[in-house]
Amino acid sequence: MPDLTSVPAARADAQDNWRRLIAATQEAIASRGLGVSALDIARAAGVGVGTLYRRFGTKEALLDAVVLGLYDDLCDTAHRCTERTDAWDGLAEFVMKLAEAHRDNRGLAEVTAACEEPPSPELAERTAALQDAVARLTERAHATGGLRADVTWQDIMICSRASLDAEHCLGVDAGPDGWCRVTTILLDGLRAPGRTPLDGPGPQTSAQAPFSTSGA
């Protein structure tokens, strides 16, 4: 992943400003999403907005650097999960981690929901890598019989977002750990054997996005 602690060679104060801007952006997109303004990021970092533009050129370049780090963290998690001895445990662990990441980071949830082509080649590359990692987790779980045969890796991606709307319904409060309970119930529904055949076509990758090369 991009090493967000590694600062280009510069004066000590410039390096400190770089780190502050990265940290402020990480916190801002987690709590407020990608619509956060450059001015708000700069204020949170304790620097002038001109410093942000001098260091990164544009707000979008700064956001992109942080989002790439989030994607790389997820790819690292997926790769660790493929090394689990039990294929189902590896898949379940990743789904839970991805659900938690979506729940805890508004900006990540926004960018993974976008079906149009990613805004940069680097993000397109990370998206493809993450899709391929999930496809491998799915294939392993299919091969060992843990995952119902009619569930695809695309289903896994979509299901990971169930935690995003699991707080309140008709006067019922799920509580702070409700997302985890919902995801656990969902995972049980993905396990083989499935009781009810899935009707209709499953989710597909965007026609505009040259992402995963793995089969459905």
N, CA and C of each residue as an Amber inpcrd file, in Angstrom:
protein
   648
   0.8360000  -1.1820000   0.0000000   0.0000000   0.0000000   0.0000000
   0.8740000   1.2350000   0.0000000   0.3470000   2.3940000  -0.4050000
   1.1630000   3.5970000  -0.3180000   1.5940000   3.8400000   1.1120000
   2.8570000   4.1400000   1.2980000   3.3620000   4.3710000   2.6480000
   3.0640000   5.8080000   3.0330000   1.9510000   5.9930000   3.7300000
   1.5310000   7.3420000   4.0760000   2.3570000   7.9360000   5.2090000
   3.2780000   7.1710000   5.7570000   4.1890000   7.7200000   6.7640000
   5.5120000   8.1370000   6.1500000   5.6950000   7.7860000   4.8850000
   6.9320000   8.1340000   4.1990000   6.7420000   9.4680000   3.4870000
   7.4780000  10.4730000   3.8990000   7.2830000  11.8240000   3.4080000
   8.3960000  12.1820000   2.4330000   8.0500000  12.8210000   1.3110000
   9.1040000  13.2640000   0.4030000  10.1190000  14.1330000   1.1290000
  11.3810000  14.0410000   0.6720000  12.4450000  14.8170000   1.3030000
  12.0940000  16.2990000   1.2950000  12.1170000  16.9250000   2.4370000
  11.7590000  18.3360000   2.5650000  12.1780000  18.8050000   3.9460000
  11.9620000  20.0900000   4.1930000  12.2430000  20.6220000   5.5190000
  11.3840000  19.9010000   6.5520000  11.8280000  19.9570000   7.8060000
  11.1110000  19.2660000   8.8720000   9.6910000  19.7840000   9.0130000
   9.4830000  21.1120000   8.8750000   8.1350000  21.6490000   9.0180000
   7.2460000  21.2160000   7.8710000   7.8060000  21.1020000   6.6730000
   7.0290000  20.6460000   5.5230000   6.6340000  19.1810000   5.6930000
   7.5460000  18.3840000   6.2270000   7.2360000  16.9840000   6.4850000
   6.1250000  16.8600000   7.5170000   6.1890000  17.6920000   8.5420000
   5.1580000  17.6750000   9.5700000   3.8020000  18.0670000   8.9850000
   3.7720000  19.0610000   8.1220000   2.5280000  19.4750000   7.4730000
   1.9600000  18.3510000   6.6100000   2.8410000  17.6390000   5.9150000
   2.4170000  16.5160000   5.0630000   1.7130000  15.4660000   5.9160000
   2.3290000  15.1150000   7.0380000   1.7520000  14.1030000   7.9220000
   0.4180000  14.5840000   8.5120000   0.3700000  15.8420000   8.8840000
  -0.8680000  16.3820000   9.4450000  -2.0090000  16.3230000   8.4280000
  -1.7010000  16.6630000   7.1940000  -2.7360000  16.6580000   6.1580000
  -3.2410000  15.2450000   5.8840000  -2.3490000  14.2810000   5.8490000
  -2.7660000  12.8930000   5.6410000  -3.6490000  12.4340000   6.7900000
  -3.2260000  12.6980000   8.0230000  -4.0000000  12.2650000   9.1860000
  -5.3670000  12.9430000   9.2220000  -5.3960000  14.2360000   8.9350000
  -6.6660000  14.9610000   8.9480000  -7.5940000  14.4470000   7.8620000
  -7.0500000  14.1040000   6.7100000  -7.8720000  13.5830000   5.6150000
  -8.4200000  12.2090000   5.9550000  -7.6020000  11.3670000   6.5450000
  -8.0690000  10.0380000   6.9520000  -9.2640000  10.1530000   7.8970000
  -9.1590000  11.0400000   8.8670000 -10.2430000  11.2120000   9.8380000
 -11.4660000  11.8470000   9.1930000 -11.2350000  12.8130000   8.3130000
 -12.3530000  13.5430000   7.7090000 -13.1810000  12.6580000   6.7950000
 -12.5400000  11.8690000   5.9480000 -13.3380000  11.0510000   5.0250000
 -14.0070000   9.8970000   5.7630000 -13.4110000   9.4450000   6.8600000
 -14.0470000   8.3810000   7.6340000 -15.3580000   8.8640000   8.2390000
 -15.3610000  10.0800000   8.7700000 -16.5380000  10.5760000   9.4790000
 -17.4950000  11.3640000   8.6010000 -16.9720000  12.0060000   7.5370000
 -17.8100000  12.9200000   6.7500000 -17.9250000  12.5600000   5.2860000
 -17.0970000  11.6450000   4.8040000 -17.1780000  11.2330000   3.4110000
 -16.2870000  12.0510000   2.5030000 -16.3780000  11.7750000   1.2040000
 -15.4890000  12.3840000   0.2260000 -15.8520000  13.8250000  -0.1040000
 -17.0020000  14.2920000   0.3710000 -17.3990000  15.6610000   0.0940000
 -16.7630000  16.6920000   1.0090000 -15.9110000  16.2720000   1.8990000
 -15.2520000  17.2110000   2.8130000 -14.4570000  18.2260000   1.9990000
 -14.4510000  19.4680000   2.4490000 -13.7910000  20.5320000   1.6950000
 -12.2980000  20.6030000   2.0070000 -11.5580000  21.1820000   1.0740000
 -10.1250000  21.3870000   1.2870000  -9.8880000  22.2920000   2.4900000
 -10.7500000  23.3000000   2.6570000 -10.5930000  24.2140000   3.7770000
 -10.7740000  23.5010000   5.1030000 -11.7660000  22.6100000   5.1870000
 -12.0010000  21.8740000   6.4330000 -10.8280000  20.9410000   6.7510000
 -10.2790000  20.2950000   5.7210000  -9.1230000  19.4210000   5.9360000
  -7.9470000  20.2360000   6.4530000  -7.6920000  21.3770000   5.8070000
  -6.5630000  22.2100000   6.2080000  -6.7270000  22.7040000   7.6450000
  -7.9380000  23.1340000   7.9870000  -8.1800000  23.6020000   9.3500000
  -7.9320000  22.4970000  10.3630000  -8.4220000  21.2880000  10.0560000
  -8.2220000  20.1690000  10.9760000  -6.7470000  19.8230000  11.1230000
  -5.9920000  20.0370000  10.0610000  -4.5540000  19.7450000  10.0980000
  -3.7630000  20.8710000  10.7450000  -4.4060000  22.0220000  10.9500000
  -3.7130000  23.1490000  11.5460000  -2.7890000  23.8590000  10.5830000
  -3.1310000  23.8130000   9.2780000  -2.3130000  24.4950000   8.2690000
  -3.2330000  25.3390000   7.3930000  -2.6540000  26.1890000   6.5800000
  -3.4310000  26.9620000   5.6280000  -3.7970000  26.1190000   4.4200000
  -4.9040000  26.4830000   3.7600000  -5.3290000  25.7080000   2.6010000
  -4.2940000  25.7800000   1.4820000  -3.5360000  26.8700000   1.4320000
  -2.4800000  26.9670000   0.4330000  -1.4190000  25.8920000   0.6090000
  -1.1690000  25.5140000   1.8620000  -0.2100000  24.4400000   2.1280000
  -0.6910000  23.1250000   1.5400000  -1.9960000  22.8690000   1.6600000
  -2.5630000  21.6440000   1.0820000  -2.2880000  21.6080000  -0.4130000
  -2.5630000  22.7250000  -1.0960000  -2.3850000  22.7380000  -2.5440000
  -0.9180000  22.6740000  -2.9430000  -0.0560000  23.2620000  -2.1500000
   1.3730000  23.1660000  -2.4700000   1.8890000  21.7470000  -2.3150000
   1.3980000  21.0370000  -1.3070000   1.8920000  19.6900000  -1.0420000
   1.2880000  18.6510000  -1.9780000   0.0000000  18.8250000  -2.3570000
  -0.6810000  17.7750000  -3.1170000  -1.2370000  18.2300000  -4.4620000
  -1.2250000  19.5110000  -4.7220000  -1.7200000  19.9960000  -6.0090000
  -3.2120000  20.2670000  -6.0050000  -3.9980000  19.2520000  -5.6600000
  -5.4580000  19.3750000  -5.5900000  -5.9790000  18.5910000  -4.3850000
  -7.1790000  18.9590000  -3.9520000  -7.8170000  18.1830000  -2.8830000
  -8.0260000  16.7450000  -3.3350000  -8.4100000  16.5640000  -4.6190000
  -8.6860000  15.2270000  -5.1400000  -7.4550000  14.3270000  -5.0810000
  -6.2720000  14.9020000  -5.3240000  -5.0380000  14.1100000  -5.2450000
  -4.7890000  13.6510000  -3.8130000  -5.0890000  14.5130000  -2.8540000
  -4.9330000  14.1440000  -1.4450000  -5.9220000  13.0410000  -1.0700000
  -7.1870000  13.1980000  -1.4650000  -8.1800000  12.1620000  -1.1830000
  -7.7900000  10.8470000  -1.8310000  -7.3030000  10.9160000  -3.0570000
  -6.9410000   9.7010000  -3.7860000  -5.8270000   8.9610000  -3.0630000
  -4.8500000   9.6960000  -2.5350000  -3.7500000   9.0520000  -1.8200000
  -4.2580000   8.2830000  -0.6090000  -5.2020000   8.8720000   0.1150000
  -5.7390000   8.2060000   1.3020000  -6.6200000   7.0230000   0.9150000
  -7.4430000   7.1770000  -0.1100000  -8.3160000   6.0770000  -0.5470000
  -7.4950000   4.8950000  -1.0510000  -6.4080000   5.1550000  -1.7600000
  -5.5410000   4.0720000  -2.2070000  -5.0170000   3.2780000  -1.0170000
  -4.6920000   3.9780000   0.0640000  -4.2360000   3.2890000   1.2650000
  -5.3170000   2.3920000   1.8480000  -6.5630000   2.8630000   1.8400000
  -7.6720000   2.0550000   2.3410000  -7.8550000   0.7900000   1.4950000
  -7.7760000   0.9380000   0.1880000  -7.9140000  -0.2180000  -0.7020000
  -6.7830000  -1.2080000  -0.4820000  -5.5660000  -0.7010000  -0.3240000
  -4.4320000  -1.6000000  -0.1130000  -4.5540000  -2.3480000   1.2020000
  -5.0770000  -1.6870000   2.2270000  -5.3160000  -2.3740000   3.4970000
  -6.3000000  -3.5290000   3.3070000  -7.3550000  -3.2960000   2.5310000
  -8.3410000  -4.3540000   2.2830000  -7.7340000  -5.4970000   1.4720000
  -6.9020000  -5.1590000   0.5010000  -6.2240000  -6.2120000  -0.2820000
  -5.3130000  -7.0440000   0.6070000  -4.5900000  -6.3950000   1.5030000
  -3.7240000  -7.1270000   2.4250000  -4.5580000  -8.0640000   3.3100000
  -5.7010000  -7.5700000   3.7710000  -6.5860000  -8.4070000   4.5860000
  -7.0770000  -9.5990000   3.7970000  -7.4850000  -9.3760000   2.5470000
  -7.9780000 -10.4740000   1.7050000  -6.8920000 -11.5240000   1.4820000
  -5.6730000 -11.0850000   1.2470000  -4.5790000 -12.0340000   1.0180000
  -4.2810000 -12.8500000   2.2760000  -4.3560000 -12.2120000   3.4300000
  -4.1560000 -12.9650000   4.6750000  -5.2720000 -13.9990000   4.8510000
  -6.4710000 -13.6210000   4.4770000  -7.5950000 -14.5420000   4.6340000
  -7.4910000 -15.7420000   3.7000000  -6.8670000 -15.5750000   2.5360000
  -6.6840000 -16.7130000   1.6380000  -5.6960000 -17.7280000   2.2010000
  -4.9220000 -17.3210000   3.1960000  -3.9530000 -18.2270000   3.8120000
  -4.5340000 -19.0030000   4.9850000  -5.7800000 -18.7130000   5.3540000
  -6.4160000 -19.4680000   6.4210000  -6.5720000 -20.9260000   6.0040000
  -6.3210000 -21.8550000   6.9160000  -6.4210000 -23.2760000   6.5980000
  -7.8300000 -23.6530000   6.1690000  -8.8210000 -23.1390000   6.8610000
 -10.2150000 -23.4020000   6.5240000 -10.6990000 -22.3100000   5.5640000
 -11.0750000 -22.7110000   4.3480000 -11.4610000 -21.7390000   3.3230000
 -12.6900000 -20.9330000   3.7210000 -13.6740000 -21.5910000   4.3680000
 -14.8530000 -20.8530000   4.7920000 -14.5010000 -19.8110000   5.8570000
 -13.6550000 -20.1750000   6.8040000 -13.2480000 -19.2290000   7.8360000
 -12.5570000 -18.0180000   7.2130000 -11.7530000 -18.2520000   6.1880000
 -11.0780000 -17.1530000   5.5130000 -12.0600000 -16.2180000   4.8370000
 -13.0320000 -16.7890000   4.1420000 -14.0440000 -15.9640000   3.4810000
 -14.8740000 -15.2010000   4.5010000 -15.3170000 -15.8710000   5.5440000
 -16.1520000 -15.2330000   6.5610000 -15.3970000 -14.1000000   7.2580000
 -14.1180000 -14.3260000   7.5410000 -13.3200000 -13.2790000   8.1850000
 -13.2310000 -12.0520000   7.2960000 -13.0100000 -12.2660000   5.9930000
 -12.8960000 -11.1250000   5.0960000 -14.2140000 -10.3710000   4.9810000
 -15.3230000 -11.0890000   4.8410000 -16.6250000 -10.4190000   4.7480000
 -16.8670000  -9.5660000   5.9900000 -16.5260000 -10.0860000   7.1530000
 -16.7190000  -9.3330000   8.3870000 -15.8150000  -8.1010000   8.4150000
 -14.5720000  -8.2420000   7.9690000 -13.6470000  -7.1050000   7.9550000
 -14.1000000  -6.0450000   6.9590000 -14.5840000  -6.4700000   5.7870000
 -15.0410000  -5.5140000   4.7900000 -16.3060000  -4.8090000   5.2600000
 -17.2050000  -5.5640000   5.8940000 -18.4180000  -4.9550000   6.4420000
 -18.0540000  -3.9180000   7.4980000 -17.0930000  -4.2380000   8.3430000
 -16.6620000  -3.3070000   9.3840000 -16.0300000  -2.0630000   8.7750000
 -15.2240000  -2.2490000   7.7320000 -14.5830000  -1.1100000   7.0730000
 -15.6240000  -0.1910000   6.4500000 -16.6270000  -0.7770000   5.8030000
 -17.7100000   0.0270000   5.2390000 -18.4460000   0.7920000   6.3370000
 -18.6810000   0.1050000   7.4510000 -19.4300000   0.7090000   8.5390000
 -18.6630000   1.8650000   9.1750000 -17.3530000   1.7270000   9.2960000
 -16.5400000   2.6870000  10.0350000 -16.0030000   3.8290000   9.1810000
 -16.1120000   3.7200000   7.8570000 -15.4970000   4.7340000   7.0020000
 -16.4810000   5.1570000   5.9140000 -17.0800000   6.3080000   6.1160000
 -18.0790000   6.7980000   5.1740000 -17.4970000   7.0070000   3.7820000
 -16.2830000   7.5400000   3.7240000 -15.6510000   7.7650000   2.4300000
 -15.4110000   6.4710000   1.6810000 -14.9510000   5.4430000   2.3870000
 -14.7450000   4.1490000   1.7400000 -16.0630000   3.6050000   1.2080000
 -17.1190000   3.7090000   2.0040000 -18.4250000   3.2300000   1.5540000
 -18.8910000   3.9730000   0.3140000 -18.5790000   5.2520000   0.2220000
 -18.9710000   6.0320000  -0.9490000 -18.2060000   5.5880000  -2.1920000
 -16.9090000   5.4110000  -2.0520000 -16.1120000   5.1090000  -3.2360000
 -16.3320000   3.6800000  -3.7110000 -16.5800000   2.7210000  -2.8120000
 -16.8250000   1.3540000  -3.2610000 -18.2090000   1.2100000  -3.8820000
 -19.1160000   2.1540000  -3.5890000 -20.4540000   2.1010000  -4.1710000
 -20.4820000   2.6190000  -5.6000000 -19.4490000   3.3290000  -6.0140000
 -19.4370000   3.9190000  -7.3530000 -19.2500000   2.8360000  -8.4090000
 -20.1380000   2.8220000  -9.4140000 -20.0540000   1.8180000 -10.4730000
 -19.3850000   2.3510000 -11.7270000 -19.1850000   3.6650000 -11.7860000
 -18.5040000   4.2130000 -12.9440000 -17.0100000   3.9090000 -12.8510000
 -16.3070000   4.1850000 -13.9350000 -14.8770000   3.8990000 -13.9680000
 -14.1610000   4.6980000 -12.8910000 -13.2220000   4.0840000 -12.1590000
 -12.4960000   4.8040000 -11.1140000 -11.8170000   6.0480000 -11.6720000
 -11.6360000   7.0650000 -10.8370000 -11.1070000   8.3410000 -11.3180000
  -9.6300000   8.3240000 -11.6680000  -8.9170000   7.2680000 -11.3210000
  -7.4860000   7.2310000 -11.6230000  -7.0760000   5.8060000 -11.9750000
  -6.0240000   5.6600000 -12.7930000  -5.5310000   4.3190000 -13.1100000
  -5.1120000   3.5450000 -11.8640000  -4.5670000   4.2540000 -10.8840000
  -4.1310000   3.5850000  -9.6550000  -5.3140000   2.9730000  -8.9060000
  -6.4300000   3.7020000  -8.8380000  -7.5950000   3.1670000  -8.1480000
  -8.2310000   2.0350000  -8.9470000  -8.2050000   2.1170000 -10.2800000
  -8.7040000   1.0190000 -11.1050000  -7.8830000  -0.2490000 -10.8630000
  -6.5670000  -0.0780000 -10.7360000  -5.6840000  -1.2190000 -10.4680000
  -5.9920000  -1.8410000  -9.1140000  -6.1980000  -0.9940000  -8.0960000
  -6.5150000  -1.5160000  -6.7600000  -7.8760000  -2.2000000  -6.7510000
  -8.8340000  -1.6370000  -7.4870000 -10.1650000  -2.2490000  -7.5470000
 -10.0840000  -3.6350000  -8.1540000  -9.3320000  -3.7660000  -9.2420000
  -9.1710000  -5.0670000  -9.8870000  -8.4920000  -6.0590000  -8.9520000
  -7.4720000  -5.6020000  -8.2290000  -6.7630000  -6.4810000  -7.3060000
  -7.6860000  -6.9620000  -6.1900000  -8.5250000  -6.0600000  -5.6790000
  -9.4360000  -6.4390000  -4.6110000 -10.5080000  -7.3970000  -5.1160000
 -11.0360000  -7.1430000  -6.2980000 -12.0130000  -8.0530000  -6.8810000
 -11.4130000  -9.4480000  -7.0840000 -10.1980000  -9.5050000  -7.5950000
  -9.5530000 -10.7970000  -7.8210000  -9.3070000 -11.5360000  -6.5050000
  -8.9600000 -10.7950000  -5.4590000  -8.7360000 -11.4280000  -4.1530000
 -10.0350000 -12.0260000  -3.6160000 -11.1420000 -11.2930000  -3.7650000
 -12.4350000 -11.8160000  -3.3160000 -12.8460000 -13.0230000  -4.1670000
 -12.5480000 -12.9830000  -5.4620000 -12.8560000 -14.1220000  -6.3210000
 -12.0910000 -15.3680000  -5.8640000 -10.8300000 -15.1950000  -5.4630000
 -10.0550000 -16.3410000  -4.9930000 -10.6230000 -16.8900000  -3.6820000
 -11.0110000 -15.9920000  -2.7840000 -11.6310000 -16.4490000  -1.5370000
 -12.9070000 -17.2370000  -1.8230000 -13.6820000 -16.7490000  -2.7700000
 -14.9380000 -17.4210000  -3.1380000 -14.6630000 -18.7820000  -3.7560000
 -13.6920000 -18.8540000  -4.6540000 -13.3540000 -20.1200000  -5.3060000
 -12.8860000 -21.1610000  -4.2940000 -12.0850000 -20.7340000  -3.3200000
 -11.6120000 -21.6600000  -2.2850000 -12.7870000 -22.2040000  -1.4700000
 -13.7020000 -21.3220000  -1.1110000 -14.8520000 -21.7630000  -0.3080000
 -15.7730000 -22.6710000  -1.1070000 -15.8980000 -22.4190000  -2.4140000
 -16.6700000 -23.3220000  -3.2650000 -15.9960000 -24.6920000  -3.3410000
 -14.6750000 -24.6900000  -3.5230000 -13.9470000 -25.9420000  -3.7330000
 -14.0330000 -26.8680000  -2.5250000 -14.1360000 -26.2840000  -1.3390000
 -14.2080000 -27.1110000  -0.1280000 -15.6430000 -27.3710000   0.3240000
 -16.6040000 -26.8480000  -0.4370000 -18.0040000 -27.1110000  -0.1150000
 -18.5860000 -26.2530000   0.9830000 -17.8660000 -25.2320000   1.4270000
 -18.3810000 -24.3920000   2.4990000 -19.3740000 -23.3470000   2.0340000
 -19.2260000 -22.8840000   0.8030000 -20.0620000 -21.8190000   0.2560000
 -21.0620000 -22.4070000  -0.7250000 -22.3260000 -22.0040000  -0.6100000
 -23.3380000 -22.5350000  -1.5210000 -22.9380000 -22.2370000  -2.9620000
 -23.2100000 -23.1820000  -3.8520000 -22.6830000 -23.1400000  -5.2140000
 -23.2290000 -21.9890000  -6.0450000 -24.4120000 -21.4860000  -5.7070000
 -25.0090000 -20.4350000  -6.5280000 -24.6310000 -19.0260000  -6.0840000
 -23.7350000 -18.9120000  -5.1180000 -23.2650000 -17.6000000  -4.6700000
 -21.9580000 -17.2670000  -5.3840000 -21.8980000 -16.0850000  -5.9920000
 -20.7130000 -15.6550000  -6.7310000 -19.8880000 -14.6590000  -5.9180000
 -18.6950000 -14.3600000  -6.4020000 -17.8800000 -13.3610000  -5.7130000
 -18.5410000 -11.9940000  -5.7590000 -19.3270000 -11.7400000  -6.8310000
 -20.0480000 -10.4690000  -6.8840000 -21.0940000 -10.3870000  -5.7740000
 -21.7480000 -11.5160000  -5.4820000 -22.6860000 -11.5430000  -4.3560000
 -21.9750000 -11.1810000  -3.0490000 -20.7740000 -11.7180000  -2.8910000
 -20.0110000 -11.4500000  -1.6660000 -19.7550000  -9.9540000  -1.5200000
 -19.3750000  -9.3000000  -2.6210000 -19.1250000  -7.8650000  -2.5900000
 -20.3670000  -7.0980000  -2.1480000 -21.4970000  -7.4150000  -2.7540000
 -22.7310000  -6.7050000  -2.4360000 -23.1530000  -6.9650000  -0.9900000
 -23.0390000  -8.2140000  -0.5560000 -23.4660000  -8.5660000   0.8060000
 -22.6480000  -7.8410000   1.8680000 -21.4200000  -7.4850000   1.5480000
 -20.5690000  -6.8250000   2.5490000 -21.0990000  -5.4540000   2.9420000
 -22.0130000  -4.9110000   2.1420000 -22.5430000  -3.5810000   2.4390000
 -23.7990000  -3.6320000   3.3010000 -24.2310000  -4.8120000   3.6860000
 -25.4560000  -4.9270000   4.4840000 -25.3450000  -4.1860000   5.8130000
 -24.1420000  -4.0520000   6.3130000 -23.9420000  -3.4010000   7.6090000
 -24.2110000  -1.9050000   7.5700000 -24.3180000  -1.3270000   6.3660000
 -24.4590000   0.1180000   6.2500000 -25.8410000   0.6210000   6.6570000
 -26.8270000  -0.2280000   6.6640000 -28.1780000   0.2090000   7.0010000
 -28.7600000  -0.7310000   8.0500000 -28.0480000  -0.8630000   9.1430000
 -28.4370000  -1.8470000  10.1590000 -28.5150000  -1.2260000  11.5430000
 -29.0070000   0.0090000  11.6270000 -29.0690000   0.6910000  12.9170000
 -30.4730000   0.7140000  13.5090000 -31.4560000   1.1880000  12.7300000
 -32.7940000   1.3940000  13.2660000 -33.8490000   0.9410000  12.2620000
 -34.9540000   0.4350000  12.7740000 -36.0900000   0.0800000  11.9160000
 -37.3460000  -0.0360000  12.7670000 -38.3410000   0.8000000  12.4550000
 -39.6460000   0.7290000  13.1210000 -39.5210000   0.6920000  14.6450000
 -38.7180000   1.5940000  15.1590000 -38.5750000   1.6880000  16.6050000
 -37.6230000   0.7030000  17.2310000 -36.9550000  -0.1090000  16.4160000
 -35.9760000  -1.0780000  16.9120000 -34.5790000  -0.5080000  16.7280000
 -33.7800000  -0.5510000  17.7870000 -32.4050000  -0.0460000  17.7550000
 -31.4490000  -1.2300000  17.8150000 -30.6270000  -1.3690000  16.7800000
 -29.7240000  -2.5180000  16.7040000 -28.5880000  -2.4450000  17.7130000
 -28.2660000  -1.2490000  18.1980000 -27.1520000  -1.1220000  19.1260000
 -25.8330000  -0.9800000  18.3910000 -24.7590000  -0.6560000  19.0980000
 -23.4710000  -0.3800000  18.4540000 -22.8750000  -1.5770000  17.7230000
 -23.2260000  -2.7950000  18.1310000 -22.6780000  -3.9870000  17.4740000
 -23.7050000  -4.6730000  16.5810000 -24.7720000  -3.9530000  16.2610000
 -25.8120000  -4.5560000  15.4300000 -25.3160000  -4.9650000  14.0590000
 -24.3790000  -4.1670000  13.4990000 -23.8440000  -4.4900000  12.1720000
 -23.1910000  -5.8730000  12.1640000 -22.5150000  -6.2220000  13.2630000
 -21.8250000  -7.5080000  13.3480000 -22.8370000  -8.6550000  13.4070000
 -23.9070000  -8.4510000  14.1610000 -24.9570000  -9.4670000  14.2510000
 -25.6060000  -9.6960000  12.8860000 -25.9150000  -8.5970000  12.1820000
 -26.5300000  -8.7030000  10.8590000 -25.6010000  -9.4380000   9.8960000
 -24.3250000  -9.1060000   9.9280000 -23.3690000  -9.7520000   9.0190000
 -23.2250000 -11.2350000   9.3420000 -23.2630000 -11.5980000  10.6130000
 -23.1910000 -13.0040000  11.0020000 -24.4010000 -13.7870000  10.4800000
 -25.5860000 -13.1990000  10.5990000 -26.7890000 -13.8450000  10.0780000
 -26.6840000 -14.0060000   8.5610000 -26.1840000 -12.9710000   7.9020000
 -26.0100000 -13.0220000   6.4490000 -25.0310000 -14.1260000   6.0540000
 -23.9220000 -14.2400000   6.7810000 -22.9310000 -15.2710000   6.4670000
 -23.5290000 -16.6710000   6.5810000 -24.3700000 -16.8740000   7.5830000
 -25.0190000 -18.1850000   7.7000000 -25.8640000 -18.4820000   6.4760000
 -26.4650000 -17.4520000   5.8860000 -27.2560000 -17.6470000   4.6800000
 -26.4230000 -17.9660000   3.4580000 -25.1390000 -17.6540000   3.4920000
 -24.2490000 -17.9400000   2.3640000 -23.6720000 -19.3480000   2.4160000
 -23.7730000 -19.9980000   3.5560000 -23.1440000 -21.3090000   3.7100000
 -23.9260000 -22.3890000   2.9770000 -23.2080000 -23.3790000   2.5180000
 -23.8370000 -24.5350000   1.8670000 -24.4030000 -25.4660000   2.9370000
 -25.5190000 -26.1460000   2.6360000 -26.2850000 -26.0210000   1.3840000
 -27.3050000 -24.9020000   1.4940000 -27.5590000 -24.2000000   0.4020000
 -28.5930000 -23.1770000   0.4110000 -29.9740000 -23.8190000   0.4170000
 -30.9050000 -23.2130000   1.1090000 -32.2440000 -23.7800000   1.2160000
 -33.1680000 -23.3090000   0.1010000 -32.9970000 -22.0740000  -0.3530000
 -33.8830000 -21.5140000  -1.3720000 -33.0600000 -21.1060000  -2.5820000
 -33.3710000 -21.6360000  -3.7740000 -32.6180000 -21.2480000  -4.9720000
 -32.6960000 -19.7450000  -5.2040000 -31.6190000 -19.1740000  -5.6770000
 -31.5790000 -17.7410000  -5.9620000 -32.1760000 -17.4700000  -7.3320000
 -33.1960000 -16.6190000  -7.3950000 -33.8600000 -16.2950000  -8.6550000
 -33.1980000 -15.1070000  -9.3280000 -33.3210000 -15.0690000 -10.6410000
 -32.8510000 -13.9150000 -11.3980000 -31.3460000 -13.8640000 -11.5360000
 -30.8660000 -12.9450000 -12.3830000 -29.4160000 -12.8030000 -12.5610000
 -28.7620000 -12.2010000 -11.3310000 -27.5460000 -12.6100000 -11.0680000
 -26.8140000 -12.0700000  -9.9360000 -26.2120000 -10.7230000 -10.2700000
 -25.6020000 -10.0580000  -9.3040000 -24.9440000  -8.7670000  -9.5610000
 -23.7810000  -8.9340000 -10.5260000 -23.5380000  -7.9130000 -11.3170000
 -22.4790000  -7.9480000 -12.3150000 -21.5620000  -6.7450000 -12.1460000
 -20.3420000  -6.8700000 -12.6400000 -19.4400000  -5.7280000 -12.6390000
 -19.9020000  -4.7250000 -13.6840000 -19.5520000  -3.4710000 -13.4640000
 -19.9580000  -2.4170000 -14.3770000 -19.3690000  -2.6510000 -15.7510000
 -20.1830000  -2.3870000 -16.7720000 -19.7100000  -2.5520000 -18.1500000
 -18.6070000  -1.5670000 -18.4790000 -18.5620000  -0.4390000 -17.7530000
 -17.5500000   0.5810000 -18.0210000 -16.2320000   0.2740000 -17.3310000
 -16.2620000  -0.5960000 -16.3510000 -15.0910000  -0.7490000 -15.5000000
 -14.3010000  -2.0120000 -15.8690000 -13.0910000  -1.8690000 -16.3910000
 -12.2680000  -3.0230000 -16.7550000 -11.5950000  -3.6150000 -15.5290000
 -12.4030000  -4.1760000 -14.6400000 -11.8710000  -4.5890000 -13.3610000
 -11.3830000  -6.0350000 -13.4080000 -12.0830000  -6.8990000 -12.7030000
 -11.5750000  -8.2340000 -12.4810000 -11.5470000  -9.0790000 -13.7540000
 -10.5200000  -9.8930000 -13.8760000 -10.4360000 -10.8390000 -14.9720000
 -10.8610000 -12.2290000 -14.5280000 -11.2450000 -12.3670000 -13.2740000
 -11.6740000 -13.6650000 -12.7670000 -13.0760000 -13.9770000 -13.2660000
 -13.3640000 -15.2540000 -13.4190000 -14.6780000 -15.6540000 -13.8880000
 -15.7110000 -15.5110000 -12.8040000 -16.9770000 -15.3990000 -13.2500000
 -18.0850000 -15.2820000 -12.2990000 -18.3920000 -16.6240000 -11.6840000
